[in-house]
Amino acid sequence: MTKYRRNLPQLEDEVFLMDGGIETTLIFHEGMELPCFAAFDLLRHEAGTETLRRYHARHAAIARDNGSGFILDSATWRANRDWGAKLGYSLRELDLANTKAIDLLFDLRAAFETAGSPMVISGCVGPRGDGYDPGAVMSPGEATTYHIRQIEVLAVAGVDLVTAYTLTNANEAIGVARAAGAVGVPSAISFTLETDGRLPSGQTLRDAIETVDRATGQGPAYYMINCAHPTHFMQALDDGAAGGAWITRLRGVRANASRRSHAELDGSTDLDDGDPVELALQYRDMRARFPHITILGGCCGTDHRHIERICLTCAADGRVLA
């Protein structure tokens, strides 16, 4: 029996925080080895599990201490069939890892949630392939079949919703949304954007959102942007302000601290963590123009410093600070 909250509080007007770039923190700040960038692999042993617990707790405490809502995202971005096979996981072992990741979040919610800081548990789903390159694009039906097992496991574990991050094309997003609908759990879709504000598939953000909504009857609860710096996508948002209901479906942003392109990030060996103050001010400016974007987190290069600064700059009660 699922335990998710049918009324998602992050769809109201108040700011909900998310964490920063988990792989950034674990690799560059914690010195962890993450084969295939698979944070869920740390759940193999108690020390790794405690590392993830500390990571999530640090971000949850920022939200709690500042009276902001928070979305606890599971470390299961790579915990699907193809990536699991590369790491030597059987399907049964993947199921157990997905369940353990959610159990950890329930413990954290019990420890950190308050009346002023509601916390939502999100089961994180990642792309079948690379989050920067669409590669061989599945049909929507193939994507549904591919993702449904992980989504079923996350739903049974009790998530409030599933969130698919770093999707590069509309077909896979349609598949995820249909799989979530078949299982009976809410979904959110987050698209990777390039420096030109388009998906790696070449689609505009508007076209991707409208395509998924048409194919699923507005199946996703909302959409997000990830893995791009604000200077990469603000023009696309400004174009959306000129007309079209699609822009109101965009509720969340997980921006990069770095202005580097994906090719540059792939080829770099150093951490570009940008400027937390500058990034927070860019979030503030974005929210001044698009106040319905209330779900705020980070992606490549970001950590708890960026999230705390975003929290302090974009008021926890949903108002934009001057």
TORFI-639618 format. One record per residue (C-alpha): residue number from 0; x, y, z. Coordinates in steps of 0.02 Angstrom, whole numbers, padded with zeros to 5 digits. Last residue first. Example, Ala and Ser with C-alpha at 12.3 -4.5 7.8 and 13.67 -1.06 7.14 Angstrom:
1_00684_-00053_00357 $
0_00615_-00225_00390 $
***
This chain:
321_00738_02149_-00109 $
320_00677_01983_-00041 $
319_00553_01885_-00147 $
318_00406_01822_-00048 $
317_00373_01634_-00035 $
316_00380_01620_00154 $
315_00558_01554_00144 $
314_00620_01715_00067 $
313_00721_01701_-00092 $
312_00890_01773_-00040 $
311_00911_01673_00120 $
310_00856_01511_00038 $
309_00963_01539_-00116 $
308_01111_01573_00000 $
307_01078_01413_00096 $
306_01061_01313_-00064 $
305_01224_01384_-00135 $
304_01320_01345_00024 $
303_01242_01170_00034 $
302_01321_01120_-00132 $
301_01319_01175_-00313 $
300_01444_01131_-00449 $
299_01321_01036_-00559 $
298_01140_01048_-00498 $
297_01050_01158_-00373 $
296_00881_01181_-00291 $
295_00727_01290_-00298 $
294_00543_01244_-00311 $
293_00444_01408_-00314 $
292_00437_01454_-00497 $
291_00261_01533_-00493 $
290_00346_01701_-00458 $
289_00412_01711_-00636 $
288_00484_01885_-00664 $
287_00534_01917_-00483 $
286_00572_01733_-00468 $
285_00706_01744_-00603 $
284_00783_01896_-00520 $
283_00791_01804_-00354 $
282_00866_01650_-00436 $
281_00998_01762_-00518 $
280_01033_01838_-00347 $
279_01057_01664_-00276 $
278_01181_01621_-00415 $
277_01281_01780_-00382 $
276_01291_01744_-00195 $
275_01340_01562_-00222 $
274_01481_01610_-00344 $
273_01537_01476_-00467 $
272_01572_01301_-00403 $
271_01684_01252_-00548 $
270_01767_01093_-00485 $
269_01920_01032_-00577 $
268_01944_00882_-00692 $
267_01852_00955_-00841 $
266_01806_00862_-01000 $
265_01626_00822_-00958 $
264_01599_00997_-00890 $
263_01667_01073_-01050 $
262_01554_00965_-01158 $
261_01407_01009_-01046 $
260_01442_01193_-01071 $
259_01523_01292_-00932 $
258_01426_01429_-00841 $
257_01451_01337_-00677 $
256_01338_01349_-00526 $
255_01216_01239_-00620 $
254_01031_01267_-00601 $
253_00900_01158_-00519 $
252_00740_01250_-00563 $
251_00558_01214_-00522 $
250_00378_01259_-00565 $
249_00367_01256_-00755 $
248_00184_01220_-00795 $
247_00150_01407_-00794 $
246_00268_01427_-00944 $
245_00163_01306_-01046 $
244_00011_01421_-01047 $
243_00077_01513_-01198 $
242_00124_01694_-01226 $
241_00260_01825_-01212 $
240_00316_01755_-01045 $
239_00379_01602_-01136 $
238_00508_01705_-01229 $
237_00571_01768_-01061 $
236_00587_01588_-01003 $
235_00689_01539_-01156 $
234_00796_01694_-01133 $
233_00827_01644_-00952 $
232_00894_01473_-01002 $
231_01083_01482_-01024 $
230_01115_01634_-00913 $
229_01027_01539_-00774 $
228_01160_01401_-00784 $
227_01105_01232_-00848 $
226_01093_01059_-00770 $
225_00908_01059_-00726 $
224_00743_01136_-00776 $
223_00578_01082_-00698 $
222_00403_01026_-00744 $
221_00242_01001_-00646 $
220_00114_00874_-00587 $
219_00155_00771_-00740 $
218_00007_00694_-00833 $
217_-00053_00847_-00927 $
216_-00162_00734_-01036 $
215_-00011_00622_-01066 $
214_00031_00648_-01250 $
213_-00025_00829_-01256 $
212_00066_00872_-01094 $
211_00226_00788_-01154 $
210_00224_00882_-01319 $
209_00183_01048_-01235 $
208_00328_01029_-01114 $
207_00452_00979_-01249 $
206_00394_01113_-01371 $
205_00410_01250_-01240 $
204_00583_01192_-01187 $
203_00638_01200_-01367 $
202_00686_01036_-01445 $
201_00864_01009_-01504 $
200_00880_00836_-01427 $
199_01003_00909_-01301 $
198_00856_01015_-01240 $
197_00859_01198_-01288 $
196_00911_01351_-01187 $
195_01058_01391_-01301 $
194_01186_01338_-01168 $
193_01102_01167_-01161 $
192_00952_01115_-01057 $
191_00921_00955_-00959 $
190_00735_00929_-00928 $
189_00648_00896_-00763 $
188_00484_00800_-00759 $
187_00375_00784_-00605 $
186_00267_00633_-00565 $
185_00119_00587_-00454 $
184_00097_00401_-00410 $
183_-00038_00286_-00475 $
182_00068_00148_-00552 $
181_-00006_00177_-00725 $
180_00012_00365_-00703 $
179_00194_00346_-00652 $
178_00227_00240_-00806 $
177_00138_00365_-00917 $
176_00241_00509_-00847 $
175_00403_00413_-00867 $
174_00362_00364_-01046 $
173_00312_00540_-01094 $
172_00476_00605_-01022 $
171_00571_00476_-01123 $
170_00487_00535_-01281 $
169_00510_00720_-01240 $
168_00700_00718_-01246 $
167_00853_00748_-01138 $
166_00792_00699_-00966 $
165_00911_00759_-00832 $
164_00793_00722_-00686 $
163_00636_00616_-00670 $
162_00543_00655_-00510 $
161_00433_00524_-00427 $
160_00300_00578_-00303 $
159_00252_00564_-00120 $
158_00362_00410_-00105 $
157_00299_00261_-00005 $
156_00415_00113_-00037 $
155_00275_00042_-00146 $
154_00290_00197_-00256 $
153_00479_00183_-00269 $
152_00467_00000_-00319 $
151_00334_00037_-00449 $
150_00437_00180_-00519 $
149_00589_00068_-00536 $
148_00487_-00062_-00629 $
147_00399_00065_-00740 $
146_00553_00144_-00814 $
145_00592_00030_-00962 $
144_00413_-00014_-01009 $
143_00362_00169_-01009 $
142_00518_00217_-01107 $
141_00483_00084_-01239 $
140_00306_00149_-01258 $
139_00365_00330_-01274 $
138_00487_00276_-01410 $
137_00667_00269_-01355 $
136_00797_00395_-01415 $
135_00967_00321_-01456 $
134_01088_00453_-01391 $
133_00997_00593_-01301 $
132_01164_00664_-01238 $
131_01188_00765_-01077 $
130_01091_00656_-00955 $
129_01169_00500_-01028 $
128_01066_00344_-01052 $
127_00914_00268_-00969 $
126_00875_00436_-00893 $
125_00862_00461_-00706 $
124_00723_00432_-00580 $
123_00725_00511_-00407 $
122_00590_00456_-00285 $
121_00532_00615_-00201 $
120_00487_00627_-00016 $
119_00407_00793_00030 $
118_00449_00893_00185 $
117_00345_01026_00272 $
116_00448_01161_00359 $
115_00336_01272_00465 $
114_00242_01127_00543 $
113_00408_01038_00566 $
112_00502_00903_00471 $
111_00681_00866_00524 $
110_00692_00698_00614 $
109_00539_00611_00544 $
108_00583_00674_00371 $
107_00759_00604_00390 $
106_00698_00431_00438 $
105_00576_00432_00292 $
104_00719_00483_00179 $
103_00824_00333_00231 $
102_00678_00217_00194 $
101_00673_00291_00019 $
100_00855_00247_-00018 $
99_00830_00074_00056 $
98_00686_00041_-00063 $
97_00786_00093_-00216 $
96_00933_-00014_-00159 $
95_00819_-00164_-00129 $
94_00743_-00151_-00303 $
93_00917_-00134_-00378 $
92_00972_-00292_-00288 $
91_00822_-00385_-00359 $
90_00862_-00322_-00535 $
89_01039_-00386_-00516 $
88_01175_-00258_-00484 $
87_01349_-00271_-00561 $
86_01385_-00085_-00580 $
85_01357_-00084_-00768 $
84_01199_-00185_-00737 $
83_01134_-00049_-00620 $
82_01160_00082_-00755 $
81_01055_-00018_-00878 $
80_00918_-00070_-00757 $
79_00888_00087_-00657 $
78_00968_00152_-00497 $
77_01067_00293_-00578 $
76_00961_00437_-00511 $
75_00925_00339_-00352 $
74_00997_00453_-00218 $
73_00822_00496_-00157 $
72_00759_00675_-00166 $
71_00698_00754_-00003 $
70_00596_00905_-00055 $
69_00598_01045_00073 $
68_00478_01177_00137 $
67_00554_01332_00211 $
66_00554_01395_00390 $
65_00735_01450_00391 $
64_00803_01323_00516 $
63_00700_01184_00438 $
62_00757_01220_00260 $
61_00941_01231_00307 $
60_00922_01076_00416 $
59_00855_00977_00268 $
58_01013_01020_00171 $
57_01131_00957_00305 $
56_01022_00806_00339 $
55_01028_00750_00157 $
54_01218_00746_00154 $
53_01233_00673_00327 $
52_01117_00529_00282 $
51_01209_00500_00118 $
50_01373_00484_00212 $
49_01288_00371_00339 $
48_01233_00255_00199 $
47_01410_00251_00132 $
46_01478_00200_00302 $
45_01341_00069_00322 $
44_01378_-00022_00160 $
43_01296_-00053_-00009 $
42_01199_00110_00008 $
41_01348_00201_-00067 $
40_01298_00128_-00236 $
39_01149_00246_-00234 $
38_01267_00389_-00274 $
37_01297_00320_-00448 $
36_01411_00442_-00539 $
35_01455_00297_-00656 $
34_01572_00235_-00518 $
33_01561_00356_-00372 $
32_01724_00362_-00273 $
31_01704_00479_-00125 $
30_01819_00624_-00082 $
29_01687_00708_00025 $
28_01702_00881_-00052 $
27_01741_00844_-00235 $
26_01658_00675_-00260 $
25_01516_00675_-00133 $
24_01477_00860_-00146 $
23_01478_00872_-00335 $
22_01383_00707_-00350 $
21_01245_00776_-00240 $
20_01228_00937_-00339 $
19_01122_01044_-00223 $
18_00974_00994_-00116 $
17_00795_01051_-00140 $
16_00703_01200_-00069 $
15_00517_01234_-00071 $
14_00463_01416_-00083 $
13_00282_01454_-00042 $
12_00144_01475_-00172 $
11_00064_01302_-00167 $
10_00116_01160_-00282 $
9_00256_01113_-00161 $
8_00121_01052_-00040 $
7_00083_00899_-00148 $
6_-00095_00846_-00107 $
5_-00093_00658_-00135 $
4_00034_00626_00001 $
3_00118_00460_-00032 $
2_00091_00307_00078 $
1_00073_00168_-00049 $
0_00000_00000_00000 $
***
